[in-house]
Amino acid sequence: MVDDAHRWQEEIFVRLTPGWSDTKRREFQQAMVDLMDSSYAMDA
């Protein structure tokens, strides 16, 4: 079930970022992770 959700999430991400290189997608994903980590740290 989690694998299916992850696959769906990846498919949607690719559809939302047409024309983006794999590098740009990875950098964007990492930026979002960094923002979430910062947000969690602020709540602590």
Biopython code that builds the backbone (N, CA, C, O; Angstrom):
import numpy as np
from Bio.PDB.StructureBuilder import StructureBuilder

atoms = [
    (1, "MET", "N", (0.826, -1.195, 0.000)),
    (1, "MET", "CA", (0.000, 0.000, 0.000)),
    (1, "MET", "C", (0.870, 1.258, 0.000)),
    (1, "MET", "O", (0.611, 2.191, -0.761)),
    (2, "VAL", "N", (1.886, 1.287, 0.839)),
    (2, "VAL", "CA", (2.785, 2.439, 0.878)),
    (2, "VAL", "C", (3.535, 2.571, -0.444)),
    (2, "VAL", "O", (3.740, 3.678, -0.942)),
    (3, "ASP", "N", (3.943, 1.433, -1.009)),
    (3, "ASP", "CA", (4.631, 1.464, -2.304)),
    (3, "ASP", "C", (3.732, 2.060, -3.386)),
    (3, "ASP", "O", (4.192, 2.841, -4.218)),
    (4, "ASP", "N", (2.460, 1.694, -3.372)),
    (4, "ASP", "CA", (1.512, 2.239, -4.349)),
    (4, "ASP", "C", (1.356, 3.746, -4.171)),
    (4, "ASP", "O", (1.315, 4.489, -5.151)),
    (5, "ALA", "N", (1.271, 4.191, -2.935)),
    (5, "ALA", "CA", (1.135, 5.625, -2.660)),
    (5, "ALA", "C", (2.375, 6.382, -3.126)),
    (5, "ALA", "O", (2.272, 7.477, -3.679)),
    (6, "HIS", "N", (3.540, 5.793, -2.900)),
    (6, "HIS", "CA", (4.784, 6.440, -3.325)),
    (6, "HIS", "C", (4.846, 6.531, -4.850)),
    (6, "HIS", "O", (5.239, 7.564, -5.393)),
    (7, "ARG", "N", (4.465, 5.466, -5.536)),
    (7, "ARG", "CA", (4.451, 5.482, -7.002)),
    (7, "ARG", "C", (3.498, 6.555, -7.524)),
    (7, "ARG", "O", (3.828, 7.292, -8.452)),
    (8, "TRP", "N", (2.309, 6.634, -6.916)),
    (8, "TRP", "CA", (1.335, 7.644, -7.318)),
    (8, "TRP", "C", (1.910, 9.040, -7.107)),
    (8, "TRP", "O", (1.790, 9.905, -7.975)),
    (9, "GLN", "N", (2.529, 9.256, -5.962)),
    (9, "GLN", "CA", (3.118, 10.555, -5.644)),
    (9, "GLN", "C", (4.183, 10.934, -6.680)),
    (9, "GLN", "O", (4.230, 12.075, -7.139)),
    (10, "GLU", "N", (5.019, 9.990, -7.036)),
    (10, "GLU", "CA", (6.061, 10.252, -8.034)),
    (10, "GLU", "C", (5.451, 10.566, -9.400)),
    (10, "GLU", "O", (5.930, 11.456, -10.102)),
    (11, "GLU", "N", (4.399, 9.842, -9.779)),
    (11, "GLU", "CA", (3.736, 10.100, -11.060)),
    (11, "GLU", "C", (3.156, 11.510, -11.103)),
    (11, "GLU", "O", (3.292, 12.204, -12.110)),
    (12, "ILE", "N", (2.522, 11.930, -10.037)),
    (12, "ILE", "CA", (1.940, 13.275, -9.971)),
    (12, "ILE", "C", (3.036, 14.329, -10.024)),
    (12, "ILE", "O", (2.892, 15.335, -10.718)),
    (13, "PHE", "N", (4.121, 14.112, -9.305)),
    (13, "PHE", "CA", (5.229, 15.062, -9.299)),
    (13, "PHE", "C", (5.788, 15.243, -10.710)),
    (13, "PHE", "O", (6.075, 16.367, -11.122)),
    (14, "VAL", "N", (5.943, 14.153, -11.447)),
    (14, "VAL", "CA", (6.446, 14.235, -12.824)),
    (14, "VAL", "C", (5.452, 15.004, -13.698)),
    (14, "VAL", "O", (5.859, 15.798, -14.546)),
    (15, "ARG", "N", (4.168, 14.776, -13.498)),
    (15, "ARG", "CA", (3.150, 15.484, -14.290)),
    (15, "ARG", "C", (3.115, 16.971, -13.971)),
    (15, "ARG", "O", (2.787, 17.778, -14.841)),
    (16, "LEU", "N", (3.446, 17.349, -12.744)),
    (16, "LEU", "CA", (3.440, 18.755, -12.340)),
    (16, "LEU", "C", (4.701, 19.497, -12.766)),
    (16, "LEU", "O", (4.742, 20.727, -12.719)),
    (17, "THR", "N", (5.719, 18.767, -13.177)),
    (17, "THR", "CA", (7.002, 19.394, -13.497)),
    (17, "THR", "C", (7.481, 19.025, -14.902)),
    (17, "THR", "O", (8.626, 18.605, -15.073)),
    (18, "PRO", "N", (6.617, 19.177, -15.906)),
    (18, "PRO", "CA", (7.051, 18.816, -17.257)),
    (18, "PRO", "C", (8.204, 19.708, -17.708)),
    (18, "PRO", "O", (8.217, 20.911, -17.447)),
    (19, "GLY", "N", (9.151, 19.108, -18.377)),
    (19, "GLY", "CA", (10.284, 19.868, -18.870)),
    (19, "GLY", "C", (11.402, 20.057, -17.862)),
    (19, "GLY", "O", (12.466, 20.571, -18.209)),
    (20, "TRP", "N", (11.180, 19.647, -16.612)),
    (20, "TRP", "CA", (12.226, 19.767, -15.594)),
    (20, "TRP", "C", (13.211, 18.620, -15.766)),
    (20, "TRP", "O", (12.827, 17.496, -16.088)),
    (21, "SER", "N", (14.469, 18.916, -15.549)),
    (21, "SER", "CA", (15.476, 17.855, -15.563)),
    (21, "SER", "C", (15.365, 17.047, -14.270)),
    (21, "SER", "O", (14.773, 17.502, -13.292)),
    (22, "ASP", "N", (15.940, 15.847, -14.278)),
    (22, "ASP", "CA", (15.960, 15.035, -13.053)),
    (22, "ASP", "C", (16.677, 15.782, -11.937)),
    (22, "ASP", "O", (16.278, 15.704, -10.775)),
    (23, "THR", "N", (17.733, 16.504, -12.291)),
    (23, "THR", "CA", (18.482, 17.270, -11.285)),
    (23, "THR", "C", (17.603, 18.341, -10.666)),
    (23, "THR", "O", (17.601, 18.505, -9.446)),
    (24, "LYS", "N", (16.858, 19.071, -11.477)),
    (24, "LYS", "CA", (15.978, 20.122, -10.957)),
    (24, "LYS", "C", (14.904, 19.526, -10.048)),
    (24, "LYS", "O", (14.587, 20.094, -9.003)),
    (25, "ARG", "N", (14.346, 18.380, -10.444)),
    (25, "ARG", "CA", (13.339, 17.721, -9.602)),
    (25, "ARG", "C", (13.934, 17.317, -8.254)),
    (25, "ARG", "O", (13.324, 17.546, -7.210)),
    (26, "ARG", "N", (15.127, 16.715, -8.280)),
    (26, "ARG", "CA", (15.774, 16.293, -7.027)),
    (26, "ARG", "C", (16.084, 17.489, -6.140)),
    (26, "ARG", "O", (15.885, 17.433, -4.927)),
    (27, "GLU", "N", (16.571, 18.575, -6.741)),
    (27, "GLU", "CA", (16.887, 19.771, -5.956)),
    (27, "GLU", "C", (15.626, 20.357, -5.327)),
    (27, "GLU", "O", (15.648, 20.791, -4.175)),
    (28, "PHE", "N", (14.527, 20.370, -6.083)),
    (28, "PHE", "CA", (13.268, 20.878, -5.552)),
    (28, "PHE", "C", (12.770, 20.002, -4.402)),
    (28, "PHE", "O", (12.355, 20.508, -3.359)),
    (29, "GLN", "N", (12.817, 18.690, -4.605)),
    (29, "GLN", "CA", (12.397, 17.772, -3.545)),
    (29, "GLN", "C", (13.244, 17.977, -2.292)),
    (29, "GLN", "O", (12.705, 17.987, -1.185)),
    (30, "GLN", "N", (14.546, 18.140, -2.442)),
    (30, "GLN", "CA", (15.414, 18.345, -1.290)),
    (30, "GLN", "C", (15.099, 19.670, -0.605)),
    (30, "GLN", "O", (15.123, 19.756, 0.623)),
    (31, "ALA", "N", (14.804, 20.702, -1.391)),
    (31, "ALA", "CA", (14.440, 21.992, -0.799)),
    (31, "ALA", "C", (13.167, 21.854, 0.035)),
    (31, "ALA", "O", (13.070, 22.443, 1.112)),
    (32, "MET", "N", (12.195, 21.088, -0.446)),
    (32, "MET", "CA", (10.957, 20.887, 0.310)),
    (32, "MET", "C", (11.227, 20.121, 1.608)),
    (32, "MET", "O", (10.660, 20.444, 2.652)),
    (33, "VAL", "N", (12.086, 19.115, 1.538)),
    (33, "VAL", "CA", (12.460, 18.362, 2.746)),
    (33, "VAL", "C", (13.143, 19.294, 3.742)),
    (33, "VAL", "O", (12.855, 19.248, 4.938)),
    (34, "ASP", "N", (14.046, 20.135, 3.252)),
    (34, "ASP", "CA", (14.739, 21.079, 4.130)),
    (34, "ASP", "C", (13.755, 22.034, 4.801)),
    (34, "ASP", "O", (13.880, 22.322, 5.991)),
    (35, "LEU", "N", (12.776, 22.525, 4.037)),
    (35, "LEU", "CA", (11.769, 23.417, 4.613)),
    (35, "LEU", "C", (10.936, 22.711, 5.679)),
    (35, "LEU", "O", (10.648, 23.288, 6.727)),
    (36, "MET", "N", (10.550, 21.467, 5.414)),
    (36, "MET", "CA", (9.772, 20.720, 6.407)),
    (36, "MET", "C", (10.597, 20.482, 7.662)),
    (36, "MET", "O", (10.087, 20.610, 8.775)),
    (37, "ASP", "N", (11.867, 20.137, 7.490)),
    (37, "ASP", "CA", (12.739, 19.935, 8.650)),
    (37, "ASP", "C", (12.850, 21.209, 9.471)),
    (37, "ASP", "O", (12.804, 21.163, 10.700)),
    (38, "SER", "N", (12.995, 22.346, 8.802)),
    (38, "SER", "CA", (13.081, 23.629, 9.507)),
    (38, "SER", "C", (11.787, 23.927, 10.247)),
    (38, "SER", "O", (11.802, 24.438, 11.368)),
    (39, "SER", "N", (10.671, 23.605, 9.611)),
    (39, "SER", "CA", (9.374, 23.832, 10.233)),
    (39, "SER", "C", (9.217, 22.989, 11.497)),
    (39, "SER", "O", (8.749, 23.479, 12.525)),
    (40, "TYR", "N", (9.615, 21.711, 11.411)),
    (40, "TYR", "CA", (9.530, 20.842, 12.580)),
    (40, "TYR", "C", (10.433, 21.346, 13.698)),
    (40, "TYR", "O", (10.062, 21.278, 14.869)),
    (41, "ALA", "N", (11.604, 21.847, 13.353)),
    (41, "ALA", "CA", (12.539, 22.356, 14.358)),
    (41, "ALA", "C", (11.959, 23.584, 15.057)),
    (41, "ALA", "O", (12.186, 23.780, 16.251)),
    (42, "MET", "N", (11.218, 24.409, 14.328)),
    (42, "MET", "CA", (10.603, 25.595, 14.930)),
    (42, "MET", "C", (9.519, 25.205, 15.922)),
    (42, "MET", "O", (9.303, 25.900, 16.915)),
    (43, "ASP", "N", (8.835, 24.096, 15.656)),
    (43, "ASP", "CA", (7.758, 23.640, 16.532)),
    (43, "ASP", "C", (8.278, 22.960, 17.791)),
    (43, "ASP", "O", (7.540, 22.804, 18.764)),
    (44, "ALA", "N", (9.533, 22.558, 17.778)),
    (44, "ALA", "CA", (10.095, 21.807, 18.908)),
    (44, "ALA", "C", (10.398, 22.714, 20.081)),
    (44, "ALA", "O", (10.876, 22.247, 21.115)),
]
sb = StructureBuilder()
sb.init_structure("model")
sb.init_model(0)
sb.init_chain("A")
sb.init_seg("    ")
for serial, (resi, resn, name, xyz) in enumerate(atoms, 1):
    if name == "N":
        sb.init_residue(resn, " ", resi, " ")
    sb.init_atom(name, np.array(xyz, "f"), 0.0, 1.0, " ", f" {name:<3s}", serial, name[0])
structure = sb.get_structure()
